[in-house]
Amino acid sequence: MRNKNRQNQWVIVIAFLLLLASCDDRFAEINTSPNDITEIPNEYLFANAVRQTFLSNTYLHFTFGGQYSHMYVGINDSRYIDSYFDHFTGAEYRYVFENIYHGPIRNINQVILLTESGGMQENAVQHAMAQIVASVSFLRLTDGYGSIPYEEGGYGQKDILYPEYNSVEAIYTSLMDQLKINMELLKTAQAENAYPGADPLFSNDLNKWVRFANSLRLRMAMRIRFVAPQAAAPIIQECLSQPLIEENSQNAGLETQDSDIGEFQNPLYSSYNYWKWKMSQLLVDQLKATNDPRLEVFVAPNSNGEFVGIPNGLSDSYFSEWDWAGTSNPSDMLVGRGAPIYYMSAAEIWLLRAEAALAGFVSGNANDYYQTGLRKALEQWQVSPSQADEFLASANATLAGTEEQQLEQICTQQWLACLPETYEAWCNLRRTGYPKIAKRLAPIYEPGASEGKLPKRFLYPAIETNINQANYLKAIEEQGPDEITTPLWWDVRD
């Protein structure tokens, strides 16, 4: 993660973007049409949109994702989210919603319009890559809120000011179809027609883009398998017959640097220095109970050299009595300046293959896939070969018991494999029900607005319910009440 040549390239890219943002009225004097988006090369829009899409996000990866996934526990204001309260329509929910629409979606939609057939910079290869990037943001939004503006979402430049909502099912169907089309196009595409020098995700390696698109499609198909097994099965089988992310060199993520330059740092570094969250007891105890060598990778020991987590959701009285100072912090591998950013890993994909084999969607030995997933996870976090071999030889690294017990093993490891992408960990936890999150009961725990049950979704932000009210009301009429307890279409394992 320390390629200085590539870092120098991004100095130029970032400098260009900052220059664009700082232009004053003199810009009009040297450009015929300063408001025309075609004046900005779409390569810079694409690179910026990719970084916006995949960079760590405080609310996605700490306040909501980190705490709902039971990996982190915060203090002060963030505890309201950990306590399952829901009065954030004017701030936190709005931040997630608008941050994604106004940032990555707006920029990548501009690239899509520019590169589409008949567009000002028509390019089928770039168009396919842009659509893959857009799918990540729309997937995040629909997995958090449910129905969202999708077909018309993020197209203010087309004067769509009151976009209609699409259902979760419709969005999943569309995205999976679109990913297949784009993947097939990229299989035979020429790299010079893509984004040489302007691709911060895979350095213009189209083979990796194909693997990523197919792996994302597999993740989506597995997510709907409990609610729509007949629709999911052929897609799962098709994905497993195509190239997938199989090696850590193919992981989807962004490079960071242990640098004084903020643009090169993992954004969670500055977020952590402000919020100062701790490690969850569920995560720490899972790693300790299985003698998982990733314990020392993810968790910093306290002053006594011990690894101690704090339970999520403690009531005020019990929280005040907890030894906060003696609770472990996240390690620098998760929140350091140069902490790696992973959106999708080989470990996750091998574990999804193990689940698919266990469920009978495909042939193959589920335990072999499971152990491969574990090995890839250990390699990803640079666990020594001797430690990895010792862990893989233990009973904890072998599937055993009933089919449901084996599913619990696989899905618990999927949860761990999502780190540092805690938002995806929460999604997978809702999808599978593993690891088990007990209902919170007073007086030890705060039941919040969900009667102690893990929240199912975000509330729509107040600005959306007011300004786009007609479409909002239609959406909740079809989806269900705008409450954190309303499950999404694919969330049926309760």
KOLGU-615370 format. One record per residue (C-alpha): residue number from 0; x, y, z. Coordinates in nm, 4 decimals, always signed. Layout:
  nr     east    north       up
 NUM        X        Y        Z
...
***
This chain:
  nr     east    north       up
   0  +0.0000  +0.0000  +0.0000
   1  +0.2992  +0.2338  -0.0339
   2  +0.3545  +0.2818  -0.4041
   3  +0.5111  +0.6280  -0.4165
   4  +0.4803  +0.6619  -0.7941
   5  +0.1078  +0.6121  -0.7727
   6  +0.0885  +0.8514  -0.4786
   7  +0.2646  +1.1173  -0.6875
   8  +0.0050  +1.0674  -0.9600
   9  -0.2713  +1.1345  -0.7112
  10  -0.0973  +1.4505  -0.5914
  11  -0.1478  +1.5820  -0.9454
  12  -0.5098  +1.4621  -0.9620
  13  -0.5998  +1.6124  -0.6255
  14  -0.4218  +1.9375  -0.7092
  15  -0.6220  +1.9609  -1.0322
  16  -0.9501  +1.9047  -0.8473
  17  -0.8605  +2.1643  -0.5832
  18  -0.7773  +2.4084  -0.8631
  19  -1.1175  +2.3539  -1.0189
  20  -1.2871  +2.4132  -0.6864
  21  -1.0981  +2.7388  -0.6260
  22  -1.1492  +2.9054  -0.9642
  23  -1.2878  +3.2601  -0.9445
  24  -1.4628  +3.4831  -1.1957
  25  -1.1547  +3.4901  -1.4211
  26  -1.2417  +3.1315  -1.5232
  27  -1.5121  +3.2772  -1.7460
  28  -1.2614  +3.4925  -1.9240
  29  -1.0597  +3.2030  -2.0588
  30  -1.3379  +2.9508  -2.1220
  31  -1.6191  +2.9869  -2.3654
  32  -1.8645  +2.7991  -2.1437
  33  -1.7527  +2.7790  -1.7793
  34  -2.0749  +2.6101  -1.6683
  35  -2.0556  +2.3368  -1.9299
  36  -1.9516  +2.0098  -1.7615
  37  -1.7711  +1.9015  -2.0793
  38  -1.5009  +2.1538  -1.9935
  39  -1.3860  +1.9109  -1.7226
  40  -1.2204  +1.5950  -1.8603
  41  -1.4330  +1.3017  -1.7504
  42  -1.1160  +1.1230  -1.6324
  43  -1.0930  +1.3634  -1.3405
  44  -1.4614  +1.3306  -1.2618
  45  -1.4236  +0.9527  -1.2675
  46  -1.1164  +0.9476  -1.0425
  47  -1.2842  +1.1822  -0.7960
  48  -1.6066  +0.9792  -0.7942
  49  -1.4149  +0.6556  -0.7327
  50  -1.2342  +0.8058  -0.4355
  51  -1.5573  +0.9495  -0.2960
  52  -1.7258  +0.6115  -0.3347
  53  -1.4647  +0.3938  -0.1704
  54  -1.3030  +0.6194  +0.0899
  55  -1.4035  +0.5476  +0.4487
  56  -1.7043  +0.7427  +0.5714
  57  -1.7471  +0.8328  +0.9394
  58  -2.1222  +0.7766  +0.9581
  59  -2.1251  +0.4631  +0.7443
  60  -1.8224  +0.3002  +0.9032
  61  -1.8414  +0.4162  +1.2632
  62  -2.1557  +0.5757  +1.4007
  63  -2.4004  +0.3513  +1.2129
  64  -2.2087  +0.0651  +1.0495
  65  -1.9492  +0.0231  +1.3225
  66  -2.2017  +0.0202  +1.6050
  67  -2.4929  -0.1587  +1.4378
  68  -2.2501  -0.4320  +1.3309
  69  -2.1370  -0.4589  +1.6951
  70  -1.7730  -0.4013  +1.6102
  71  -1.7300  -0.0562  +1.7693
  72  -1.8801  +0.1340  +2.0628
  73  -1.8778  +0.5115  +2.0837
  74  -1.9064  +0.7755  +2.3535
  75  -2.0987  +1.1029  +2.3854
  76  -2.3428  +1.1755  +2.0987
  77  -2.2609  +0.8585  +1.9052
  78  -2.4013  +0.6510  +2.1915
  79  -2.7531  +0.7514  +2.0885
  80  -2.7096  +0.5506  +1.7694
  81  -2.5538  +0.2583  +1.9561
  82  -2.8546  +0.2737  +2.1908
  83  -3.0970  +0.2199  +1.9001
  84  -3.2518  +0.5668  +1.9156
  85  -3.3874  +0.7168  +1.5944
  86  -3.4160  +1.0954  +1.6305
  87  -3.1539  +1.1852  +1.3718
  88  -3.3643  +1.2825  +1.0677
  89  -3.2114  +1.6298  +1.0589
  90  -2.8470  +1.5291  +1.0942
  91  -2.6993  +1.1783  +1.0792
  92  -2.9573  +1.0189  +0.8479
  93  -2.9449  +1.3281  +0.6300
  94  -2.5654  +1.3223  +0.6214
  95  -2.5534  +0.9657  +0.4906
  96  -2.8283  +1.0276  +0.2345
  97  -2.7022  +1.3586  +0.0992
  98  -2.3337  +1.2760  +0.1254
  99  -2.3775  +0.9862  -0.1158
 100  -2.6169  +1.1606  -0.3553
 101  -2.4356  +1.4946  -0.3616
 102  -2.0884  +1.3421  -0.3823
 103  -2.0142  +1.0124  -0.5582
 104  -2.3514  +0.9682  -0.7299
 105  -2.3631  +1.3208  -0.8713
 106  -2.0099  +1.2951  -1.0067
 107  -2.0366  +0.9437  -1.1470
 108  -2.3723  +1.0258  -1.3058
 109  -2.1996  +1.3106  -1.4900
 110  -1.9485  +1.0600  -1.6240
 111  -2.2310  +0.8260  -1.7256
 112  -2.4041  +1.1050  -1.9191
 113  -2.0832  +1.2151  -2.0869
 114  -1.9788  +0.8659  -2.1953
 115  -2.3144  +0.7160  -2.2916
 116  -2.4075  +0.6507  -2.6537
 117  -2.4465  +0.9918  -2.8124
 118  -2.2813  +1.1632  -2.5160
 119  -2.0281  +1.4456  -2.5480
 120  -1.7422  +1.2033  -2.4689
 121  -1.8984  +0.8758  -2.5848
 122  -1.6941  +0.5776  -2.4679
 123  -1.8527  +0.2377  -2.4009
 124  -1.5664  +0.1126  -2.1844
 125  -1.5622  +0.4161  -1.9583
 126  -1.9409  +0.4090  -1.9460
 127  -1.9375  +0.0483  -1.8211
 128  -1.6808  +0.1272  -1.5524
 129  -1.8809  +0.4296  -1.4383
 130  -2.1965  +0.2228  -1.4076
 131  -2.0135  -0.0316  -1.1912
 132  -1.8960  +0.2471  -0.9611
 133  -2.2465  +0.3933  -0.9428
 134  -2.3874  +0.0543  -0.8442
 135  -2.1836  +0.0598  -0.5208
 136  -2.3401  +0.3857  -0.4027
 137  -2.6951  +0.2900  -0.4979
 138  -2.6501  -0.0461  -0.3275
 139  -2.5336  +0.1236  -0.0084
 140  -2.8318  +0.3557  -0.0103
 141  -3.0956  +0.0911  -0.0750
 142  -2.9407  -0.1424  +0.1849
 143  -2.9688  +0.1375  +0.4392
 144  -3.2979  +0.3109  +0.3620
 145  -3.4906  +0.0637  +0.1471
 146  -3.6718  +0.2255  -0.1441
 147  -3.4725  +0.5200  -0.2819
 148  -3.4581  +0.7394  -0.5916
 149  -3.2621  +0.5153  -0.8275
 150  -3.3609  +0.5534  -1.1921
 151  -3.4045  +0.9281  -1.1402
 152  -3.1710  +0.9660  -0.8419
 153  -2.8794  +1.2067  -0.8638
 154  -2.9856  +1.3602  -1.1950
 155  -3.0407  +1.7199  -1.0937
 156  -2.8415  +1.8172  -1.4043
 157  -3.1327  +1.6737  -1.6039
 158  -3.3734  +1.8934  -1.4035
 159  -3.5152  +1.5962  -1.2130
 160  -3.5787  +1.7743  -0.8843
 161  -3.8403  +1.5412  -0.7368
 162  -3.7209  +1.1904  -0.8255
 163  -3.9456  +0.8903  -0.7886
 164  -3.8441  +0.6039  -0.5629
 165  -3.7699  +0.2483  -0.6739
 166  -3.8154  -0.0568  -0.4530
 167  -3.5280  -0.2609  -0.3126
 168  -3.6309  -0.5570  -0.5289
 169  -3.6399  -0.3458  -0.8448
 170  -3.3010  -0.1908  -0.7683
 171  -3.1374  -0.5266  -0.6995
 172  -3.2791  -0.6725  -1.0197
 173  -3.1610  -0.3766  -1.2255
 174  -2.8127  -0.3594  -1.0717
 175  -2.7469  -0.7321  -1.1132
 176  -2.8558  -0.7183  -1.4774
 177  -2.6442  -0.4088  -1.5367
 178  -2.3362  -0.5588  -1.3712
 179  -2.3590  -0.8615  -1.6003
 180  -2.3788  -0.6445  -1.9123
 181  -2.0886  -0.4246  -1.8049
 182  -1.8757  -0.7202  -1.7030
 183  -1.9209  -0.8857  -2.0414
 184  -1.8278  -0.5644  -2.2207
 185  -1.5096  -0.5213  -2.0174
 186  -1.3965  -0.8789  -2.0853
 187  -1.3041  -0.7873  -2.4427
 188  -1.2308  -0.4182  -2.3938
 189  -0.8962  -0.2526  -2.4570
 190  -0.7289  -0.0880  -2.1588
 191  -0.6309  +0.2199  -2.3583
 192  -1.0028  +0.2946  -2.3972
 193  -1.0581  +0.2881  -2.0211
 194  -0.8888  +0.5138  -1.7644
 195  -0.5094  +0.4842  -1.7934
 196  -0.3590  +0.7028  -1.5236
 197  -0.6988  +0.7915  -1.3760
 198  -0.8190  +0.4752  -1.2016
 199  -0.7447  +0.4783  -0.8268
 200  -0.9257  +0.1479  -0.7699
 201  -0.7554  -0.1049  -0.9995
 202  -0.4966  +0.1013  -1.1932
 203  -0.6862  +0.0384  -1.5175
 204  -0.6604  -0.3409  -1.4894
 205  -0.9791  -0.4461  -1.6673
 206  -0.9441  -0.8066  -1.5546
 207  -0.9772  -0.6850  -1.1963
 208  -1.2786  -0.4729  -1.2901
 209  -1.4444  -0.7828  -1.4360
 210  -1.3726  -0.9813  -1.1199
 211  -1.5028  -0.7001  -0.9028
 212  -1.8268  -0.6595  -1.0986
 213  -1.8920  -1.0340  -1.0870
 214  -1.8067  -1.0541  -0.7162
 215  -2.0408  -0.7648  -0.6386
 216  -2.3131  -0.9409  -0.8333
 217  -2.2471  -1.2575  -0.6316
 218  -2.2730  -1.0632  -0.3046
 219  -2.6085  -0.9244  -0.4173
 220  -2.7415  -1.2615  -0.5312
 221  -2.6448  -1.4186  -0.2003
 222  -2.8128  -1.1329  -0.0163
 223  -3.1483  -1.2101  -0.1782
 224  -3.1216  -1.5883  -0.1585
 225  -3.3457  -1.6251  +0.1462
 226  -3.6253  -1.4069  +0.0097
 227  -3.6021  -1.5086  -0.3582
 228  -3.4184  -1.8413  -0.3857
 229  -3.5465  -1.9220  -0.7333
 230  -3.4295  -1.5882  -0.8710
 231  -3.1002  -1.6018  -0.6832
 232  -2.9946  -1.9576  -0.7701
 233  -2.9182  -1.9155  -1.1426
 234  -2.7362  -1.5868  -1.0791
 235  -2.5246  -1.7447  -0.8046
 236  -2.4393  -2.0360  -1.0320
 237  -2.3550  -1.8015  -1.3175
 238  -2.1320  -1.5844  -1.0978
 239  -1.9415  -1.8858  -0.9687
 240  -1.8662  -1.9923  -1.3266
 241  -1.7090  -1.6544  -1.4065
 242  -1.3918  -1.4823  -1.2787
 243  -1.4185  -1.3665  -0.9165
 244  -1.1954  -1.1960  -0.6637
 245  -0.9844  -1.4918  -0.5523
 246  -0.6522  -1.3407  -0.4437
 247  -0.5766  -1.0504  -0.2148
 248  -0.4014  -0.8757  -0.5020
 249  -0.7487  -0.8452  -0.6571
 250  -0.9190  -0.6919  -0.3516
 251  -1.1302  -0.3826  -0.4105
 252  -0.9970  -0.0917  -0.2087
 253  -0.7969  +0.2282  -0.2082
 254  -0.4366  +0.2932  -0.1224
 255  -0.3565  +0.5075  +0.1799
 256  -0.0337  +0.6439  +0.3177
 257  +0.1041  +0.7106  +0.6652
 258  +0.1498  +1.0706  +0.5619
 259  +0.1048  +1.4205  +0.6978
 260  -0.0952  +1.4961  +0.3829
 261  -0.4599  +1.4483  +0.4741
 262  -0.5676  +1.3498  +0.1216
 263  -0.3466  +1.0401  +0.1399
 264  -0.4629  +0.9292  +0.4848
 265  -0.7492  +0.6990  +0.5705
 266  -1.0326  +0.9417  +0.6617
 267  -1.1137  +0.7303  +0.9674
 268  -0.7867  +0.8480  +1.1194
 269  -0.9154  +1.2008  +1.1730
 270  -1.2628  +1.0698  +1.2593
 271  -1.1219  +0.8434  +1.5260
 272  -0.9134  +1.1214  +1.6760
 273  -1.2381  +1.3124  +1.7219
 274  -1.4788  +1.0359  +1.8273
 275  -1.2388  +0.8015  +2.0121
 276  -1.4499  +0.4862  +1.9914
 277  -1.3656  +0.1498  +2.1510
 278  -1.3808  -0.2130  +2.0416
 279  -1.7011  -0.4083  +2.0925
 280  -1.7096  -0.6953  +2.3386
 281  -1.8758  -0.9154  +2.0779
 282  -1.5860  -0.8770  +1.8354
 283  -1.3104  -0.9080  +2.0954
 284  -1.4675  -1.2121  +2.2606
 285  -1.5227  -1.3850  +1.9247
 286  -1.1545  -1.3478  +1.8366
 287  -1.0384  -1.4556  +2.1839
 288  -1.2706  -1.7569  +2.2029
 289  -1.1399  -1.8977  +1.8756
 290  -0.7727  -1.8071  +1.9309
 291  -0.7920  -1.6036  +1.6133
 292  -0.4544  -1.4396  +1.5377
 293  -0.6367  -1.1370  +1.3978
 294  -0.7070  -1.0308  +1.7575
 295  -0.3740  -0.8495  +1.7764
 296  -0.4232  -0.7125  +1.4251
 297  -0.7593  -0.5470  +1.4937
 298  -0.7462  -0.4736  +1.8660
 299  -0.4963  -0.2682  +2.0658
 300  -0.4208  -0.4045  +2.4131
 301  -0.5018  -0.1871  +2.7130
 302  -0.2381  -0.0612  +2.9543
 303  -0.2297  -0.4031  +3.1217
 304  -0.1644  -0.5808  +2.7951
 305  -0.5197  -0.7219  +2.7898
 306  -0.7751  -0.7269  +2.5104
 307  -1.1047  -0.6017  +2.6510
 308  -1.4192  -0.5018  +2.4666
 309  -1.7230  -0.3123  +2.5891
 310  -2.0821  -0.4354  +2.5312
 311  -2.2869  -0.2390  +2.2822
 312  -2.5970  -0.0642  +2.4093
 313  -2.5266  -0.0291  +2.7807
 314  -2.7734  +0.1899  +2.9678
 315  -2.6447  +0.5193  +3.1082
 316  -2.6029  +0.3860  +3.4599
 317  -2.4091  +0.0763  +3.3547
 318  -2.2068  +0.2691  +3.0979
 319  -2.0969  +0.5196  +3.3619
 320  -1.9622  +0.2349  +3.5744
 321  -1.7706  +0.0703  +3.2905
 322  -1.3923  +0.1005  +3.2854
 323  -1.3716  +0.2996  +2.9641
 324  -1.0002  +0.3657  +3.0010
 325  -0.9333  -0.0071  +3.0439
 326  -1.1239  -0.0963  +2.7259
 327  -0.9284  -0.1703  +2.4091
 328  -0.8994  +0.0779  +2.1249
 329  -0.9041  -0.0225  +1.7575
 330  -0.5562  -0.0839  +1.6244
 331  -0.3748  +0.1339  +1.3748
 332  -0.4542  -0.1278  +1.1120
 333  -0.8154  -0.0087  +1.1384
 334  -0.7880  +0.3609  +1.2222
 335  -0.4250  +0.4623  +1.1590
 336  -0.3261  +0.7208  +0.9013
 337  -0.2146  +0.4473  +0.6645
 338  -0.4862  +0.1946  +0.7558
 339  -0.5887  +0.0001  +0.4439
 340  -0.9302  +0.0606  +0.2889
 341  -1.1066  -0.2518  +0.1671
 342  -1.4553  -0.2573  +0.0190
 343  -1.4454  -0.6225  -0.0907
 344  -1.1906  -0.8965  -0.0293
 345  -1.1001  -1.2424  -0.1533
 346  -1.1821  -1.3745  +0.1944
 347  -1.5436  -1.2564  +0.1702
 348  -1.5893  -1.4097  -0.1739
 349  -1.4468  -1.7496  -0.0738
 350  -1.6764  -1.7509  +0.2289
 351  -1.9739  -1.6693  +0.0072
 352  -1.8710  -1.9660  -0.2073
 353  -1.8654  -2.1809  +0.1059
 354  -2.2183  -2.0676  +0.1910
 355  -2.3373  -2.1341  -0.1639
 356  -2.1912  -2.4847  -0.1560
 357  -2.3441  -2.5550  +0.1851
 358  -2.6844  -2.4443  +0.0560
 359  -2.6530  -2.6690  -0.2493
 360  -2.6469  -2.3925  -0.5089
 361  -2.3229  -2.5290  -0.6507
 362  -2.1048  -2.8345  -0.6233
 363  -1.7840  -2.8285  -0.4261
 364  -1.6744  -2.8836  -0.0702
 365  -1.8032  -2.6105  +0.1617
 366  -1.5283  -2.6765  +0.4158
 367  -1.2552  -2.6389  +0.1546
 368  -1.3986  -2.3037  +0.0457
 369  -1.4369  -2.2052  +0.4120
 370  -1.0746  -2.2774  +0.4931
 371  -0.9568  -2.1000  +0.1797
 372  -1.1557  -1.7972  +0.2902
 373  -0.9927  -1.8069  +0.6326
 374  -0.6446  -1.8359  +0.4846
 375  -0.7078  -1.5426  +0.2515
 376  -0.8309  -1.3379  +0.5465
 377  -0.5176  -1.4120  +0.7482
 378  -0.2936  -1.3339  +0.4526
 379  -0.4815  -1.0105  +0.3872
 380  -0.3918  -0.8877  +0.7356
 381  -0.0322  -1.0168  +0.7146
 382  -0.0639  -1.2838  +0.9805
 383  +0.2539  -1.4939  +0.9788
 384  +0.2388  -1.8266  +0.7903
 385  +0.3115  -2.0211  +1.1093
 386  +0.0259  -1.8533  +1.2972
 387  -0.2045  -1.9047  +1.0014
 388  -0.1178  -2.2755  +0.9785
 389  -0.1752  -2.3210  +1.3510
 390  -0.5150  -2.1534  +1.3366
 391  -0.6237  -2.3436  +1.0266
 392  -0.5292  -2.6738  +1.1931
 393  -0.7585  -2.6009  +1.4882
 394  -1.1181  -2.7115  +1.5287
 395  -1.2295  -2.3494  +1.4943
 396  -1.1261  -2.3535  +1.1294
 397  -1.3291  -2.6609  +1.0362
 398  -1.7016  -2.6724  +0.9675
 399  -1.8874  -2.9024  +1.2043
 400  -2.2354  -2.9760  +1.3371
 401  -2.5719  -2.9348  +1.1698
 402  -2.6156  -2.7423  +0.8483
 403  -2.7421  -2.4442  +1.0474
 404  -2.4434  -2.4590  +1.2810
 405  -2.2100  -2.4671  +0.9827
 406  -2.3963  -2.1719  +0.8342
 407  -2.3396  -1.9837  +1.1591
 408  -1.9668  -2.0554  +1.1391
 409  -1.9461  -1.9345  +0.7793
 410  -2.1537  -1.6219  +0.8331
 411  -1.9681  -1.5243  +1.1487
 412  -1.6461  -1.5375  +0.9502
 413  -1.8101  -1.3338  +0.6737
 414  -1.8897  -1.0726  +0.9388
 415  -1.5235  -1.0623  +1.0404
 416  -1.4058  -1.0628  +0.6787
 417  -1.5967  -0.7409  +0.6147
 418  -1.3630  -0.5399  +0.8367
 419  -1.2897  -0.2546  +0.7935
 420  -1.6111  -0.2215  +0.5873
 421  -1.8364  -0.2301  +0.8956
 422  -2.1424  -0.1121  +0.7036
 423  -2.1303  -0.4300  +0.4950
 424  -2.0871  -0.6277  +0.8180
 425  -2.4194  -0.4846  +0.9404
 426  -2.5831  -0.5717  +0.6071
 427  -2.4577  -0.9298  +0.6213
 428  -2.5608  -0.9597  +0.9851
 429  -2.9175  -0.8602  +0.8938
 430  -2.9154  -1.0949  +0.5958
 431  -2.7990  -1.4037  +0.7826
 432  -2.8769  -1.3448  +1.1488
 433  -2.5157  -1.4243  +1.2416
 434  -2.3440  -1.3587  +1.4673
 435  -2.6502  -1.3618  +1.6915
 436  -2.7400  -1.0263  +1.8438
 437  -2.9519  -1.0723  +2.1550
 438  -3.2505  -0.8502  +2.2262
 439  -3.1495  -0.5781  +2.4692
 440  -3.3300  -0.5659  +2.8011
 441  -3.3328  -0.3007  +3.0718
 442  -3.1837  -0.2148  +3.3133
 443  -2.8425  -0.3265  +3.1862
 444  -2.9099  -0.2278  +2.8260
 445  -3.0913  +0.0577  +2.6567
 446  -3.3727  -0.0844  +2.4361
 447  -3.4053  +0.2418  +2.2421
 448  -3.6746  +0.2939  +1.9800
 449  -3.6641  -0.0643  +1.8550
 450  -3.7576  -0.2367  +2.1828
 451  -3.4047  -0.3718  +2.2051
 452  -3.3916  -0.5287  +1.8585
 453  -3.1179  -0.4582  +1.6052
 454  -3.2300  -0.1743  +1.3727
 455  -3.3343  -0.2876  +1.0284
 456  -3.2853  +0.0348  +0.8347
 457  -3.2292  +0.4096  +0.8475
 458  -3.5051  +0.6673  +0.8615
 459  -3.5403  +0.8954  +0.5613
 460  -3.3978  +1.2420  +0.6343
 461  -3.6478  +1.5133  +0.7178
 462  -3.5448  +1.7260  +0.4206
 463  -3.6430  +1.4411  +0.1861
 464  -3.9770  +1.3808  +0.3567
 465  -4.0598  +1.7509  +0.3256
 466  -3.9289  +1.8478  -0.0169
 467  -3.9973  +1.5215  -0.2035
 468  -4.3013  +1.4371  +0.0042
 469  -4.5300  +1.2892  -0.2625
 470  -4.2729  +1.0332  -0.3733
 471  -4.1696  +0.9661  -0.0133
 472  -4.5282  +0.8909  +0.0906
 473  -4.5733  +0.6573  -0.2039
 474  -4.2546  +0.4729  -0.1084
 475  -4.3496  +0.4108  +0.2542
 476  -4.6998  +0.3078  +0.1494
 477  -4.5418  +0.0271  -0.0535
 478  -4.2469  -0.0513  +0.1756
 479  -4.3915  -0.0072  +0.5221
 480  -4.3625  +0.2505  +0.7992
 481  -4.0637  +0.4835  +0.8019
 482  -3.9273  +0.3227  +1.1175
 483  -3.5960  +0.1596  +1.2048
 484  -3.7817  -0.1655  +1.2778
 485  -3.9226  -0.2042  +0.9250
 486  -3.7239  -0.4819  +0.7524
 487  -3.5985  -0.4459  +0.3986
 488  -3.7201  -0.6785  +0.1238
 489  -3.4284  -0.9202  +0.1608
 490  -3.4230  -0.9186  +0.5435
 491  -3.6334  -1.2265  +0.6247
 492  -3.4228  -1.4376  +0.8611
 493  -3.5816  -1.3180  +1.1869
***
